[in-house]
Amino acid sequence: MPPTNESRKQRSGWALIAIGVFKLVKSLTLLALGSGLVYWRGQDLSQIASEWINSFWLGRAFVDRLIYQLSSFDEKTLEQVAAGSFIYSALLLIEGVGLCLRKRWAEFLTVGITASLLPFEGYELYQRLTATRVIIMLVNIAILAYLIVRLAEDYRDERRSNV
């Protein structure tokens, strides 16, 4: 017996909340990054990061690469990265809250933002192929595909009910 529209919507509602929580976690991570860059502006980021790593073991290879990249930035670039972190964090916060509240506009927003960033992720993959980048790209493609299918099914259901 095929699932009814209500049972399908109820199941997919949990998927929306899971995607929303994922977006909220990303938002908080970027907010922490931006705040850290502002807070420790003008200080030796590699020294600060080394102290953090010694107190918490956080996936050494990733953290080492991040420290290397951040230590090579000048002050202006660090300010731009911090500003970008805050802006993208705000977008992810809006997406995450909207998806957790099961708002259709949040689904459209997430589709638009995720689709617009895939070419940049593809370019980054082309520049340097890593397992992490592949996983991130696949997760974003899966989220995008899920939301597009969901929106298409909802649109089809609405058209049927209006006929």
LINZI-V443508 format. One record per residue. N is the residue number from 1. PHI is phi in degrees with one decimal (none if undefined). PSI is psi as a letter, one per 30 degrees, with the letter a starting at -180 (NA if undefined). OMEGA is omega as a letter, one per 20 degrees, with the letter a starting at -180 (NA if undefined). Layout:
n = [N | N]
phi = [PHI | PHI]
psi = [PSI | PSI]
omega = [OMEGA | OMEGA]
This chain:
n = [1 | 2 | 3 | 4 | 5 | 6 | 7 | 8 | 9 | 10 | 11 | 12 | 13 | 14 | 15 | 16 | 17 | 18 | 19 | 20 | 21 | 22 | 23 | 24 | 25 | 26 | 27 | 28 | 29 | 30 | 31 | 32 | 33 | 34 | 35 | 36 | 37 | 38 | 39 | 40 | 41 | 42 | 43 | 44 | 45 | 46 | 47 | 48 | 49 | 50 | 51 | 52 | 53 | 54 | 55 | 56 | 57 | 58 | 59 | 60 | 61 | 62 | 63 | 64 | 65 | 66 | 67 | 68 | 69 | 70 | 71 | 72 | 73 | 74 | 75 | 76 | 77 | 78 | 79 | 80 | 81 | 82 | 83 | 84 | 85 | 86 | 87 | 88 | 89 | 90 | 91 | 92 | 93 | 94 | 95 | 96 | 97 | 98 | 99 | 100 | 101 | 102 | 103 | 104 | 105 | 106 | 107 | 108 | 109 | 110 | 111 | 112 | 113 | 114 | 115 | 116 | 117 | 118 | 119 | 120 | 121 | 122 | 123 | 124 | 125 | 126 | 127 | 128 | 129 | 130 | 131 | 132 | 133 | 134 | 135 | 136 | 137 | 138 | 139 | 140 | 141 | 142 | 143 | 144 | 145 | 146 | 147 | 148 | 149 | 150 | 151 | 152 | 153 | 154 | 155 | 156 | 157 | 158 | 159 | 160 | 161 | 162 | 163]
phi = [none | -68.0 | -67.9 | -77.4 | -58.2 | -65.9 | -68.0 | -64.8 | -66.4 | -65.9 | -63.3 | -70.6 | -61.9 | -67.2 | -65.4 | -61.0 | -64.8 | -61.9 | -64.6 | -60.5 | -63.9 | -57.7 | -65.1 | -65.9 | -64.0 | -61.8 | -61.1 | -64.6 | -63.4 | -68.0 | -62.3 | -64.6 | -61.3 | -60.7 | -64.3 | -62.9 | -64.9 | -71.1 | -61.2 | -98.0 | -58.1 | 81.9 | -104.3 | -79.0 | -63.4 | -66.3 | -66.3 | -62.8 | -63.6 | -62.3 | -63.8 | -63.5 | -63.7 | -65.9 | -88.8 | -131.5 | -93.9 | -120.9 | 74.3 | -49.6 | -62.0 | -62.9 | -65.6 | -60.0 | -64.6 | -62.9 | -61.5 | -59.8 | -65.4 | -65.8 | -71.5 | -88.2 | -83.0 | -83.2 | -59.2 | -64.0 | -64.1 | -61.8 | -64.5 | -67.5 | -63.9 | -62.1 | -61.7 | -61.7 | -62.7 | -66.5 | -65.2 | -66.7 | -61.0 | -63.8 | -61.6 | -64.6 | -62.3 | -62.8 | -59.3 | -61.6 | -64.2 | -60.7 | -68.2 | -63.3 | -86.9 | 58.3 | -91.0 | -63.6 | -59.0 | -68.9 | -63.9 | -63.1 | -61.2 | -64.4 | -60.2 | -62.6 | -68.3 | -63.0 | -64.3 | -70.7 | -92.6 | -59.0 | -60.7 | -67.8 | -64.9 | -61.6 | -63.1 | -62.4 | -63.1 | -63.2 | -68.1 | -154.3 | -82.1 | -132.7 | -62.2 | -60.9 | -64.9 | -63.7 | -62.4 | -60.5 | -64.4 | -65.1 | -63.3 | -66.1 | -65.6 | -63.9 | -61.4 | -60.8 | -62.1 | -59.1 | -67.4 | -64.2 | -62.7 | -61.1 | -63.9 | -65.4 | -65.7 | -62.9 | -62.8 | -63.2 | -63.5 | -63.8 | -65.2 | -65.2 | -74.0 | -86.2 | -86.1]
psi = [k | l | k | l | e | e | e | e | e | e | e | f | e | e | e | e | e | e | e | e | e | e | e | e | e | e | e | e | e | e | e | e | e | e | e | e | e | e | e | g | k | f | l | j | e | e | e | e | e | e | e | e | e | f | f | k | j | h | i | e | e | e | e | e | e | e | e | e | e | e | f | f | k | l | e | e | e | e | e | e | e | e | e | e | e | e | e | e | e | e | e | e | e | e | e | e | e | e | e | e | g | h | k | e | e | e | e | e | e | e | e | e | e | e | e | f | f | e | e | e | e | e | e | e | e | e | e | j | j | l | e | e | e | e | e | e | e | e | e | e | e | e | e | e | e | e | e | e | e | e | e | e | e | e | e | e | e | e | e | e | f | f | NA]
omega = [a | a | r | r | a | a | r | a | r | r | a | r | r | r | r | r | r | r | r | r | r | r | r | r | r | r | a | r | r | r | r | r | a | r | r | r | r | a | a | r | r | r | r | a | a | r | r | r | r | r | r | a | r | r | r | r | a | a | a | a | a | a | r | r | r | r | a | a | a | a | r | a | r | a | a | r | r | r | r | r | r | r | r | r | r | a | a | r | r | r | r | r | r | r | a | r | r | r | r | r | r | r | a | r | r | r | r | r | a | r | a | a | a | r | a | a | a | r | r | r | r | r | r | r | r | a | a | a | r | r | a | a | r | a | r | a | a | r | r | r | r | r | a | a | r | a | r | r | r | r | r | r | r | r | r | r | r | r | r | a | r | a | NA]
